[in-house]
Amino acid sequence: MNPAIDDDDLRGYLAEDLPATEMARIEKSLRDSADLRERLERVRLDRVDAGLHTLGAIWRRSRVTCLSRETLGSYLLDVLDRSQAGYIRFHLEVIECAFCQANFADLKRRSQTEPDGRPVDRERGRRIFDSSRELLAGDS
């Protein structure tokens, strides 16, 4: 006679943390008992890690759709094509990805200050760029 299956057994089954023979015994019992399947569902929903294994949760944890700092920097400089810029705007403003928002805010802050914390002199940068443009044009 097989021992009764308790909630700890079911938690171990869900975590795939039991010996193979015990996993097989519980799986067979689950196939044969609707009551046990209902208990398994209750145990599954009551677990501490409930919801951590959804596709969305895995994508968020792995940051599958997150952007590199380089891409966020290109967006900040407005040098991306319209579809790329649209996706980044969607990711930052609609999805509200906290990770990418923090990176973007940091890049934005850094683009407005010199390394020593002084505000960036945009006019000075423009003058330097304009004075170098002719020199750079000859390189192509």
PyMOL commands that place a pseudoatom at each C-alpha (Angstrom):
pseudoatom trace, name=CA, resn=MET, resi=1, chain=A, elem=C, hetatm=0, pos=[0.000, 0.000, 0.000]
pseudoatom trace, name=CA, resn=ASN, resi=2, chain=A, elem=C, hetatm=0, pos=[1.307, 3.452, -0.992]
pseudoatom trace, name=CA, resn=PRO, resi=3, chain=A, elem=C, hetatm=0, pos=[1.566, 6.100, 1.698]
pseudoatom trace, name=CA, resn=ALA, resi=4, chain=A, elem=C, hetatm=0, pos=[-0.859, 9.029, 1.489]
pseudoatom trace, name=CA, resn=ILE, resi=5, chain=A, elem=C, hetatm=0, pos=[0.218, 12.074, -0.484]
pseudoatom trace, name=CA, resn=ASP, resi=6, chain=A, elem=C, hetatm=0, pos=[0.326, 15.202, 1.660]
pseudoatom trace, name=CA, resn=ASP, resi=7, chain=A, elem=C, hetatm=0, pos=[0.771, 18.877, 0.685]
pseudoatom trace, name=CA, resn=ASP, resi=8, chain=A, elem=C, hetatm=0, pos=[4.542, 18.727, 1.257]
pseudoatom trace, name=CA, resn=ASP, resi=9, chain=A, elem=C, hetatm=0, pos=[4.709, 15.868, -1.250]
pseudoatom trace, name=CA, resn=LEU, resi=10, chain=A, elem=C, hetatm=0, pos=[2.734, 17.963, -3.724]
pseudoatom trace, name=CA, resn=ARG, resi=11, chain=A, elem=C, hetatm=0, pos=[5.049, 20.977, -3.194]
pseudoatom trace, name=CA, resn=GLY, resi=12, chain=A, elem=C, hetatm=0, pos=[8.034, 18.692, -3.816]
pseudoatom trace, name=CA, resn=TYR, resi=13, chain=A, elem=C, hetatm=0, pos=[6.320, 17.333, -6.926]
pseudoatom trace, name=CA, resn=LEU, resi=14, chain=A, elem=C, hetatm=0, pos=[5.732, 20.862, -8.269]
pseudoatom trace, name=CA, resn=ALA, resi=15, chain=A, elem=C, hetatm=0, pos=[9.344, 21.807, -7.583]
pseudoatom trace, name=CA, resn=GLU, resi=16, chain=A, elem=C, hetatm=0, pos=[10.528, 18.552, -9.200]
pseudoatom trace, name=CA, resn=ASP, resi=17, chain=A, elem=C, hetatm=0, pos=[12.470, 18.007, -6.013]
pseudoatom trace, name=CA, resn=LEU, resi=18, chain=A, elem=C, hetatm=0, pos=[11.541, 14.375, -5.289]
pseudoatom trace, name=CA, resn=PRO, resi=19, chain=A, elem=C, hetatm=0, pos=[13.176, 11.098, -6.265]
pseudoatom trace, name=CA, resn=ALA, resi=20, chain=A, elem=C, hetatm=0, pos=[12.024, 9.771, -9.642]
pseudoatom trace, name=CA, resn=THR, resi=21, chain=A, elem=C, hetatm=0, pos=[10.054, 6.903, -8.075]
pseudoatom trace, name=CA, resn=GLU, resi=22, chain=A, elem=C, hetatm=0, pos=[8.128, 9.311, -5.842]
pseudoatom trace, name=CA, resn=MET, resi=23, chain=A, elem=C, hetatm=0, pos=[7.477, 11.674, -8.764]
pseudoatom trace, name=CA, resn=ALA, resi=24, chain=A, elem=C, hetatm=0, pos=[6.099, 8.753, -10.780]
pseudoatom trace, name=CA, resn=ARG, resi=25, chain=A, elem=C, hetatm=0, pos=[3.907, 7.594, -7.875]
pseudoatom trace, name=CA, resn=ILE, resi=26, chain=A, elem=C, hetatm=0, pos=[2.407, 11.060, -7.414]
pseudoatom trace, name=CA, resn=GLU, resi=27, chain=A, elem=C, hetatm=0, pos=[1.900, 11.518, -11.157]
pseudoatom trace, name=CA, resn=LYS, resi=28, chain=A, elem=C, hetatm=0, pos=[0.028, 8.220, -11.399]
pseudoatom trace, name=CA, resn=SER, resi=29, chain=A, elem=C, hetatm=0, pos=[-2.107, 9.164, -8.399]
pseudoatom trace, name=CA, resn=LEU, resi=30, chain=A, elem=C, hetatm=0, pos=[-2.876, 12.526, -9.994]
pseudoatom trace, name=CA, resn=ARG, resi=31, chain=A, elem=C, hetatm=0, pos=[-4.088, 10.814, -13.157]
pseudoatom trace, name=CA, resn=ASP, resi=32, chain=A, elem=C, hetatm=0, pos=[-6.397, 8.611, -11.094]
pseudoatom trace, name=CA, resn=SER, resi=33, chain=A, elem=C, hetatm=0, pos=[-7.819, 11.203, -8.665]
pseudoatom trace, name=CA, resn=ALA, resi=34, chain=A, elem=C, hetatm=0, pos=[-9.715, 14.411, -9.456]
pseudoatom trace, name=CA, resn=ASP, resi=35, chain=A, elem=C, hetatm=0, pos=[-9.623, 15.316, -5.738]
pseudoatom trace, name=CA, resn=LEU, resi=36, chain=A, elem=C, hetatm=0, pos=[-5.840, 15.067, -5.700]
pseudoatom trace, name=CA, resn=ARG, resi=37, chain=A, elem=C, hetatm=0, pos=[-5.624, 17.238, -8.830]
pseudoatom trace, name=CA, resn=GLU, resi=38, chain=A, elem=C, hetatm=0, pos=[-7.754, 19.880, -7.077]
pseudoatom trace, name=CA, resn=ARG, resi=39, chain=A, elem=C, hetatm=0, pos=[-5.460, 19.736, -4.037]
pseudoatom trace, name=CA, resn=LEU, resi=40, chain=A, elem=C, hetatm=0, pos=[-2.448, 20.070, -6.303]
pseudoatom trace, name=CA, resn=GLU, resi=41, chain=A, elem=C, hetatm=0, pos=[-3.951, 23.194, -7.852]
pseudoatom trace, name=CA, resn=ARG, resi=42, chain=A, elem=C, hetatm=0, pos=[-4.601, 24.722, -4.401]
pseudoatom trace, name=CA, resn=VAL, resi=43, chain=A, elem=C, hetatm=0, pos=[-1.036, 23.922, -3.343]
pseudoatom trace, name=CA, resn=ARG, resi=44, chain=A, elem=C, hetatm=0, pos=[0.294, 25.387, -6.593]
pseudoatom trace, name=CA, resn=LEU, resi=45, chain=A, elem=C, hetatm=0, pos=[-1.595, 28.644, -6.058]
pseudoatom trace, name=CA, resn=ASP, resi=46, chain=A, elem=C, hetatm=0, pos=[-0.514, 28.889, -2.405]
pseudoatom trace, name=CA, resn=ARG, resi=47, chain=A, elem=C, hetatm=0, pos=[3.195, 28.472, -3.096]
pseudoatom trace, name=CA, resn=VAL, resi=48, chain=A, elem=C, hetatm=0, pos=[5.560, 31.330, -2.308]
pseudoatom trace, name=CA, resn=ASP, resi=49, chain=A, elem=C, hetatm=0, pos=[6.781, 31.255, -5.905]
pseudoatom trace, name=CA, resn=ALA, resi=50, chain=A, elem=C, hetatm=0, pos=[3.291, 31.213, -7.456]
pseudoatom trace, name=CA, resn=GLY, resi=51, chain=A, elem=C, hetatm=0, pos=[3.318, 33.333, -10.592]
pseudoatom trace, name=CA, resn=LEU, resi=52, chain=A, elem=C, hetatm=0, pos=[7.103, 33.317, -10.874]
pseudoatom trace, name=CA, resn=HIS, resi=53, chain=A, elem=C, hetatm=0, pos=[7.087, 30.758, -13.639]
pseudoatom trace, name=CA, resn=THR, resi=54, chain=A, elem=C, hetatm=0, pos=[4.727, 32.431, -16.080]
pseudoatom trace, name=CA, resn=LEU, resi=55, chain=A, elem=C, hetatm=0, pos=[6.114, 33.379, -19.470]
pseudoatom trace, name=CA, resn=GLY, resi=56, chain=A, elem=C, hetatm=0, pos=[5.727, 37.060, -18.633]
pseudoatom trace, name=CA, resn=ALA, resi=57, chain=A, elem=C, hetatm=0, pos=[7.540, 36.678, -15.315]
pseudoatom trace, name=CA, resn=ILE, resi=58, chain=A, elem=C, hetatm=0, pos=[10.423, 34.815, -16.949]
pseudoatom trace, name=CA, resn=TRP, resi=59, chain=A, elem=C, hetatm=0, pos=[10.718, 37.479, -19.677]
pseudoatom trace, name=CA, resn=ARG, resi=60, chain=A, elem=C, hetatm=0, pos=[10.723, 40.263, -17.070]
pseudoatom trace, name=CA, resn=ARG, resi=61, chain=A, elem=C, hetatm=0, pos=[13.343, 38.499, -14.922]
pseudoatom trace, name=CA, resn=SER, resi=62, chain=A, elem=C, hetatm=0, pos=[15.569, 37.793, -17.899]
pseudoatom trace, name=CA, resn=ARG, resi=63, chain=A, elem=C, hetatm=0, pos=[14.834, 41.231, -19.405]
pseudoatom trace, name=CA, resn=VAL, resi=64, chain=A, elem=C, hetatm=0, pos=[14.384, 39.582, -22.801]
pseudoatom trace, name=CA, resn=THR, resi=65, chain=A, elem=C, hetatm=0, pos=[12.901, 42.711, -24.383]
pseudoatom trace, name=CA, resn=CYS, resi=66, chain=A, elem=C, hetatm=0, pos=[15.096, 45.240, -22.585]
pseudoatom trace, name=CA, resn=LEU, resi=67, chain=A, elem=C, hetatm=0, pos=[17.357, 47.575, -24.491]
pseudoatom trace, name=CA, resn=SER, resi=68, chain=A, elem=C, hetatm=0, pos=[21.095, 48.032, -24.266]
pseudoatom trace, name=CA, resn=ARG, resi=69, chain=A, elem=C, hetatm=0, pos=[22.470, 51.323, -22.982]
pseudoatom trace, name=CA, resn=GLU, resi=70, chain=A, elem=C, hetatm=0, pos=[23.890, 51.870, -26.452]
pseudoatom trace, name=CA, resn=THR, resi=71, chain=A, elem=C, hetatm=0, pos=[20.421, 51.580, -28.006]
pseudoatom trace, name=CA, resn=LEU, resi=72, chain=A, elem=C, hetatm=0, pos=[18.921, 53.847, -25.341]
pseudoatom trace, name=CA, resn=GLY, resi=73, chain=A, elem=C, hetatm=0, pos=[21.719, 56.344, -26.034]
pseudoatom trace, name=CA, resn=SER, resi=74, chain=A, elem=C, hetatm=0, pos=[20.936, 56.252, -29.742]
pseudoatom trace, name=CA, resn=TYR, resi=75, chain=A, elem=C, hetatm=0, pos=[17.280, 56.889, -28.903]
pseudoatom trace, name=CA, resn=LEU, resi=76, chain=A, elem=C, hetatm=0, pos=[18.300, 59.819, -26.711]
pseudoatom trace, name=CA, resn=LEU, resi=77, chain=A, elem=C, hetatm=0, pos=[20.330, 61.249, -29.595]
pseudoatom trace, name=CA, resn=ASP, resi=78, chain=A, elem=C, hetatm=0, pos=[17.369, 60.711, -31.948]
pseudoatom trace, name=CA, resn=VAL, resi=79, chain=A, elem=C, hetatm=0, pos=[19.418, 58.745, -34.490]
pseudoatom trace, name=CA, resn=LEU, resi=80, chain=A, elem=C, hetatm=0, pos=[17.221, 55.636, -34.766]
pseudoatom trace, name=CA, resn=ASP, resi=81, chain=A, elem=C, hetatm=0, pos=[14.721, 54.944, -37.517]
pseudoatom trace, name=CA, resn=ARG, resi=82, chain=A, elem=C, hetatm=0, pos=[11.055, 55.539, -36.768]
pseudoatom trace, name=CA, resn=SER, resi=83, chain=A, elem=C, hetatm=0, pos=[10.129, 51.906, -36.045]
pseudoatom trace, name=CA, resn=GLN, resi=84, chain=A, elem=C, hetatm=0, pos=[13.020, 51.406, -33.609]
pseudoatom trace, name=CA, resn=ALA, resi=85, chain=A, elem=C, hetatm=0, pos=[12.248, 54.684, -31.864]
pseudoatom trace, name=CA, resn=GLY, resi=86, chain=A, elem=C, hetatm=0, pos=[8.570, 53.701, -31.679]
pseudoatom trace, name=CA, resn=TYR, resi=87, chain=A, elem=C, hetatm=0, pos=[9.411, 50.378, -30.020]
pseudoatom trace, name=CA, resn=ILE, resi=88, chain=A, elem=C, hetatm=0, pos=[11.679, 52.084, -27.482]
pseudoatom trace, name=CA, resn=ARG, resi=89, chain=A, elem=C, hetatm=0, pos=[9.013, 54.699, -26.705]
pseudoatom trace, name=CA, resn=PHE, resi=90, chain=A, elem=C, hetatm=0, pos=[6.485, 51.846, -26.238]
pseudoatom trace, name=CA, resn=HIS, resi=91, chain=A, elem=C, hetatm=0, pos=[8.899, 49.936, -23.973]
pseudoatom trace, name=CA, resn=LEU, resi=92, chain=A, elem=C, hetatm=0, pos=[9.608, 53.011, -21.836]
pseudoatom trace, name=CA, resn=GLU, resi=93, chain=A, elem=C, hetatm=0, pos=[6.190, 54.675, -21.745]
pseudoatom trace, name=CA, resn=VAL, resi=94, chain=A, elem=C, hetatm=0, pos=[3.595, 51.901, -22.159]
pseudoatom trace, name=CA, resn=ILE, resi=95, chain=A, elem=C, hetatm=0, pos=[5.348, 48.837, -20.719]
pseudoatom trace, name=CA, resn=GLU, resi=96, chain=A, elem=C, hetatm=0, pos=[7.034, 51.173, -18.222]
pseudoatom trace, name=CA, resn=CYS, resi=97, chain=A, elem=C, hetatm=0, pos=[10.056, 48.902, -17.850]
pseudoatom trace, name=CA, resn=ALA, resi=98, chain=A, elem=C, hetatm=0, pos=[11.668, 50.133, -14.636]
pseudoatom trace, name=CA, resn=PHE, resi=99, chain=A, elem=C, hetatm=0, pos=[15.104, 48.790, -15.614]
pseudoatom trace, name=CA, resn=CYS, resi=100, chain=A, elem=C, hetatm=0, pos=[15.172, 50.602, -18.973]
pseudoatom trace, name=CA, resn=GLN, resi=101, chain=A, elem=C, hetatm=0, pos=[13.582, 53.742, -17.522]
pseudoatom trace, name=CA, resn=ALA, resi=102, chain=A, elem=C, hetatm=0, pos=[16.383, 53.904, -14.935]
pseudoatom trace, name=CA, resn=ASN, resi=103, chain=A, elem=C, hetatm=0, pos=[19.053, 53.413, -17.606]
pseudoatom trace, name=CA, resn=PHE, resi=104, chain=A, elem=C, hetatm=0, pos=[17.434, 56.027, -19.832]
pseudoatom trace, name=CA, resn=ALA, resi=105, chain=A, elem=C, hetatm=0, pos=[17.144, 58.543, -16.966]
pseudoatom trace, name=CA, resn=ASP, resi=106, chain=A, elem=C, hetatm=0, pos=[20.820, 57.975, -16.125]
pseudoatom trace, name=CA, resn=LEU, resi=107, chain=A, elem=C, hetatm=0, pos=[21.880, 58.489, -19.750]
pseudoatom trace, name=CA, resn=LYS, resi=108, chain=A, elem=C, hetatm=0, pos=[19.730, 61.604, -19.974]
pseudoatom trace, name=CA, resn=ARG, resi=109, chain=A, elem=C, hetatm=0, pos=[21.232, 63.011, -16.772]
pseudoatom trace, name=CA, resn=ARG, resi=110, chain=A, elem=C, hetatm=0, pos=[24.769, 62.201, -17.949]
pseudoatom trace, name=CA, resn=SER, resi=111, chain=A, elem=C, hetatm=0, pos=[24.141, 63.867, -21.320]
pseudoatom trace, name=CA, resn=GLN, resi=112, chain=A, elem=C, hetatm=0, pos=[23.207, 67.086, -19.506]
pseudoatom trace, name=CA, resn=THR, resi=113, chain=A, elem=C, hetatm=0, pos=[26.224, 67.278, -17.191]
pseudoatom trace, name=CA, resn=GLU, resi=114, chain=A, elem=C, hetatm=0, pos=[29.989, 67.124, -17.562]
pseudoatom trace, name=CA, resn=PRO, resi=115, chain=A, elem=C, hetatm=0, pos=[31.831, 64.399, -15.601]
pseudoatom trace, name=CA, resn=ASP, resi=116, chain=A, elem=C, hetatm=0, pos=[32.544, 66.954, -12.862]
pseudoatom trace, name=CA, resn=GLY, resi=117, chain=A, elem=C, hetatm=0, pos=[28.806, 67.724, -12.512]
pseudoatom trace, name=CA, resn=ARG, resi=118, chain=A, elem=C, hetatm=0, pos=[28.769, 71.064, -14.367]
pseudoatom trace, name=CA, resn=PRO, resi=119, chain=A, elem=C, hetatm=0, pos=[25.966, 71.543, -16.935]
pseudoatom trace, name=CA, resn=VAL, resi=120, chain=A, elem=C, hetatm=0, pos=[26.967, 70.712, -20.501]
pseudoatom trace, name=CA, resn=ASP, resi=121, chain=A, elem=C, hetatm=0, pos=[27.598, 73.788, -22.641]
pseudoatom trace, name=CA, resn=ARG, resi=122, chain=A, elem=C, hetatm=0, pos=[25.625, 72.773, -25.765]
pseudoatom trace, name=CA, resn=GLU, resi=123, chain=A, elem=C, hetatm=0, pos=[26.628, 75.907, -27.651]
pseudoatom trace, name=CA, resn=ARG, resi=124, chain=A, elem=C, hetatm=0, pos=[30.317, 75.171, -27.092]
pseudoatom trace, name=CA, resn=GLY, resi=125, chain=A, elem=C, hetatm=0, pos=[29.812, 71.598, -28.367]
pseudoatom trace, name=CA, resn=ARG, resi=126, chain=A, elem=C, hetatm=0, pos=[27.993, 72.908, -31.463]
pseudoatom trace, name=CA, resn=ARG, resi=127, chain=A, elem=C, hetatm=0, pos=[30.832, 75.387, -32.197]
pseudoatom trace, name=CA, resn=ILE, resi=128, chain=A, elem=C, hetatm=0, pos=[33.439, 72.615, -31.914]
pseudoatom trace, name=CA, resn=PHE, resi=129, chain=A, elem=C, hetatm=0, pos=[31.391, 70.350, -34.169]
pseudoatom trace, name=CA, resn=ASP, resi=130, chain=A, elem=C, hetatm=0, pos=[30.850, 73.091, -36.748]
pseudoatom trace, name=CA, resn=SER, resi=131, chain=A, elem=C, hetatm=0, pos=[34.554, 73.979, -36.791]
pseudoatom trace, name=CA, resn=SER, resi=132, chain=A, elem=C, hetatm=0, pos=[35.466, 70.309, -37.344]
pseudoatom trace, name=CA, resn=ARG, resi=133, chain=A, elem=C, hetatm=0, pos=[32.867, 69.523, -39.998]
pseudoatom trace, name=CA, resn=GLU, resi=134, chain=A, elem=C, hetatm=0, pos=[35.036, 70.616, -42.933]
pseudoatom trace, name=CA, resn=LEU, resi=135, chain=A, elem=C, hetatm=0, pos=[37.994, 68.586, -41.661]
pseudoatom trace, name=CA, resn=LEU, resi=136, chain=A, elem=C, hetatm=0, pos=[35.844, 65.479, -41.253]
pseudoatom trace, name=CA, resn=ALA, resi=137, chain=A, elem=C, hetatm=0, pos=[34.199, 65.873, -44.675]
pseudoatom trace, name=CA, resn=GLY, resi=138, chain=A, elem=C, hetatm=0, pos=[37.562, 65.359, -46.382]
pseudoatom trace, name=CA, resn=ASP, resi=139, chain=A, elem=C, hetatm=0, pos=[37.984, 61.885, -44.776]
pseudoatom trace, name=CA, resn=SER, resi=140, chain=A, elem=C, hetatm=0, pos=[35.143, 60.207, -46.689]
for i in range(1, 140): cmd.bond("trace and resi %d" % i, "trace and resi %d" % (i + 1))
show_as sticks, trace
zoom trace
